[in-house]
Amino acid sequence: MQPHRILIADDDTEIRLGAVELLSGEGRQVVEASNGLEAVELLKSGPLHLALLDVHMPGRTGLEVFEWVRERSLNVPCLFWSGEAEEGTAHWLLESGAAAFLRKPVRPDELRACVRETLERHWGHAS
């Protein structure tokens, strides 16, 4: 079975690298972007099974990346995380089809569980 490809897009290098380390393995390939423009390029480059997007990023925000995905009807579940987003933003994302919204700092077990559940719900298996 082909490994799941997961995109992690966050402009905070420490947080992004921690998430890459946390979510790598278990039959997953993780690609990373430090801003929204890089995230869009990775979404264009090939199939992704999940995108974890920071709400606030330079270039394009996570919200703009999400809109780009929706406009193209890409079959990529999007998870969001942020330490600064307002409740209205979280509500809008969930109402608009985002798979989940996590408030930073996110516990490692919570992030792993959210990714696993999203992969299982969307693709029928987690790895």
MARZA-513642 format. One record per residue (C-alpha): residue in one letter; x, y, z. Coordinates in steps of 0.05 Angstrom, whole numbers, plus 32768, in hexadecimal, padded with zeros to 4 digits. Layout:
<atoms>
aXYZ...
</atoms>
This chain:
<atoms>
m800080008000q801980457FEEp802D8070802Ah800280AB803Br802180ED8027i80148123805Bl8023816D8051i80368196808Ea803581E18081d804B821080B8d8079824C80B8d8093823C80FEt80CF820F80EFe80D281EF8134i808881DD8134r808A81C480ECl80C7819880F7g80A9817C8137a806A81698112v8093814A80D9e80B8811F810Cl8078810D8131l805080F980F3s808780D780CAg808A808C80C7e804F805E80D1g804880588086r804780A3807Bq807180D18050v80728119806Av80818156803Fe8087819B805Ba807C81E38048s80928221806En805C824E804Eg801C824B8028l803B82537FE3e806782157FEFa802A81F08008v800581FE7FC7e804181E77F9El804381A57FC5l7FF8819D7FBCk800381A57F71s803D81747F6Fg801981347F7Cp7FE7810F7FA6l7FE281217FEFh7FB680FC8021l7FB381338056a7FC9817B8060l7FD8819880A4l7FD681E4809Cd7FE7821D80CAv7FB2825380C6h7FE4828D80C5m801D82858092p804182B48063g803582B18018r7FF18292801Ft7FCD82858060g7FB382408071l7F6E825B8062e7F838270801Cv7FA4822B8011f7F63820B8028e7F3B82367FF7w7F6B82227FBFv7F6081D87FD0r7F1481E17FD2e7F1282087F90r7F3481CE7F6Es7F0B81987F92l7F4B81757FA7n7F3F81377FD1v7F6D814C8009p7F5281518050c7F6D81908072l7F7C819580BBf7F8A81D980D9w7FB181F08116s7FBD82348133g7FCF82568174e7FB08297815Ea7F72828A8134e7F2F82A3814Ee7EF68274815Eg7ED0828F8122t7F08827980F4a7F0882338112h7EBD822F810Bw7EBF824780C2l7EF5821480B1l7ECE81DA80CFe7E8D81F180ADs7EB381F7806Bg7ECC81B0806Ca7F0E81B18093a7F1A816D80B4a7F2E818B80F7f7F4881C9811Al7F7C81C38151r7F9281FA8180k7FDE8201818Ap800281E981B1v7FE881A4819Cr7FFB816881C6p80218134819Dd7FEE80FD81ACe7FB5812B8198l7FD6813C8155r7FE680F38146a7F9F80DE8156c7F808115812Cv7FAB810380F0r7F9D80B880F8e7F5280C480FFt7F4F80F280C3l7F7680C08097e7F48808780AEr7F0980B080A2h7F1E80CA805Ew7F4780918041g7F2E80548069h7F708046808Ba7FA4806D80B2s7FE580588091
</atoms>
